[in-house]
């Protein structure tokens, strides 16, 4: 298990979370370039111009941002894997605000239609409830609901590449 720090953007306000994930699967690098132009037959030595190299960091691989500085790596993961990051945020909202035993359920999952931020299935419906947003943003970095959200993401093939990218920031 690797310790992993990530920020989930909660309605344009960041909430820092600490969680653990298993290391993700490595992606497959891109294809290398094809051969270049050969040299002349008239010369005893020949030289060629090499082909253009392929791009590495295949889909799902942590390599997409691994070459970034530690400070820029998470920003890169957020930008390159925005859809996957949004999935993790959805799991965070559900686990921290809408799950029955979540720390923010009392202010996020209400019976008042004007403040209820949760769907009946436990997913987040609306995060414009300021008390809910404040509660989510005030959670401690080691809140257990972040671990649950990370576990949900880790089990989702569409979300997991984001975790893999974040793990590459720590290596």
C-alpha positions in Angstrom: 0.0 0.0 0.0 1.2 3.5 -0.8 0.2 6.6 1.1 -1.4 9.0 -1.3 -2.3 12.7 -0.9 -4.9 14.2 -3.3 -7.1 17.2 -3.4 -10.8 16.9 -4.4 -12.3 20.1 -5.7 -15.6 20.7 -3.9 -17.5 23.3 -5.8 -14.4 25.2 -6.7 -13.1 25.0 -3.1 -10.3 22.4 -2.5 -10.5 19.9 0.3 -7.3 18.0 1.0 -7.7 14.2 1.7 -5.2 11.6 2.6 -5.9 8.0 1.6 -4.2 4.8 0.7 -4.3 2.9 -2.6 -2.6 0.0 -4.0 -0.2 0.8 -6.8 -2.0 1.0 -10.1 -1.3 -0.9 -13.2 1.3 0.6 -15.5 0.3 1.8 -18.9 1.9 0.7 -22.1 4.1 3.2 -23.8 3.5 4.4 -27.3 5.0 2.9 -30.4 8.5 3.9 -31.3 9.3 5.7 -34.6 9.9 4.0 -37.8 13.3 3.9 -39.6 14.9 6.8 -41.1 16.4 7.6 -44.6 19.4 5.6 -45.4 22.8 7.1 -46.5 24.2 7.2 -50.1 25.7 4.1 -51.8 28.6 6.2 -53.1 30.2 6.7 -49.7 32.1 4.1 -47.7 30.4 5.3 -44.6 26.7 5.7 -44.4 24.6 7.8 -42.1 20.9 8.0 -41.7 18.4 10.3 -40.1 16.5 8.4 -37.5 12.7 8.2 -37.5 10.5 10.2 -35.1 10.0 8.6 -31.7 6.6 7.6 -30.4 5.0 9.0 -27.3 5.1 7.1 -24.1 2.7 6.9 -21.2 -0.1 4.8 -22.6 -3.7 5.0 -21.5 -4.2 4.3 -17.9 -0.5 4.5 -17.1 0.9 6.7 -14.3 3.5 7.9 -16.8 1.3 10.7 -18.2 2.5 13.1 -15.5 5.3 11.2 -13.8 7.9 13.4 -15.4 6.4 16.6 -13.8 7.9 18.1 -10.7 6.2 16.9 -7.5 4.5 20.3 -7.2 3.1 20.1 -10.8 2.4 16.4 -11.0 -1.1 16.5 -9.3 -2.1 19.6 -11.3 -1.1 17.6 -14.4 -3.1 14.6 -13.3 -6.1 16.9 -12.7 -5.8 18.4 -16.2 -5.0 15.2 -18.1 -7.5 13.0 -16.4 -10.3 15.5 -15.6 -13.2 13.0 -16.1 -11.5 10.5 -13.9 -10.9 13.2 -11.2 -14.6 14.1 -11.4 -15.5 10.4 -10.7 -13.3 10.5 -7.6 -15.0 13.7 -6.4 -18.3 12.0 -6.9 -17.2 9.1 -4.7 -15.9 11.6 -2.1 -19.2 13.5 -2.1 -21.2 10.3 -1.7 -19.0 8.8 1.0 -18.4 12.0 3.0 -21.8 13.7 2.6 -24.4 11.2 1.6 -23.6 7.8 3.2 -25.7 7.2 6.2 -22.7 7.2 8.6 -20.8 9.9 6.8 -19.5 12.9 8.8 -21.5 15.4 6.9 -24.8 13.5 6.4 -26.6 15.6 8.9 -26.1 18.8 6.8 -25.9 17.3 3.3 -28.6 14.6 3.4 -31.6 16.5 4.8 -35.4 16.2 4.5 -35.7 19.8 3.4 -35.9 20.0 -0.4 -34.0 23.3 -0.4 -31.0 22.0 1.5 -31.0 18.3 0.6 -27.8 17.6 -1.4 -28.2 13.8 -1.8 -30.2 11.5 -4.0 -32.1 8.6 -2.6 -29.4 6.2 -3.8 -26.7 7.9 -1.7 -25.1 9.9 -4.5 -24.6 13.7 -4.4 -27.3 15.6 -6.2 -26.5 19.2 -5.5 -23.6 20.8 -3.7 -25.0 24.3 -3.5 -26.0 23.8 0.1 -23.4 26.1 1.8 -23.5 24.1 5.1 -22.8 20.9 3.2 -19.9 22.4 1.3 -18.5 23.9 4.5 -18.7 20.5 6.3 -17.0 18.7 3.4 -14.2 21.3 3.2 -13.6 21.2 7.0 -13.1 17.4 7.1 -9.8 16.3 8.5 -7.2 15.0 6.0 -7.5 11.5 7.5 -11.3 11.3 7.5 -12.3 7.6 6.9 -14.7 8.6 4.2 -11.8 9.6 2.0 -10.5 6.1 2.3 -13.9 4.7 1.3 -14.1 7.1 -1.7 -10.6 6.0 -2.8 -11.6 2.3 -2.5 -14.6 3.0 -4.6 -12.5 4.7 -7.2 -9.9 2.0 -7.1 -12.6 -0.5 -7.9 -13.9 1.5 -10.9 -11.9 0.9 -14.1 -12.9 4.4 -15.3 -11.7 6.2 -12.1 -8.6 4.1 -11.3 -6.3 5.8 -13.9 -6.5 9.0 -11.8 -5.3 7.2 -8.7 -2.5 5.6 -10.7 -1.5 9.0 -11.9 -1.4 10.4 -8.4 0.7 7.4 -7.2 3.2 8.2 -9.9 3.6 11.7 -8.4 4.9 10.1 -5.2 7.5 7.8 -6.8 
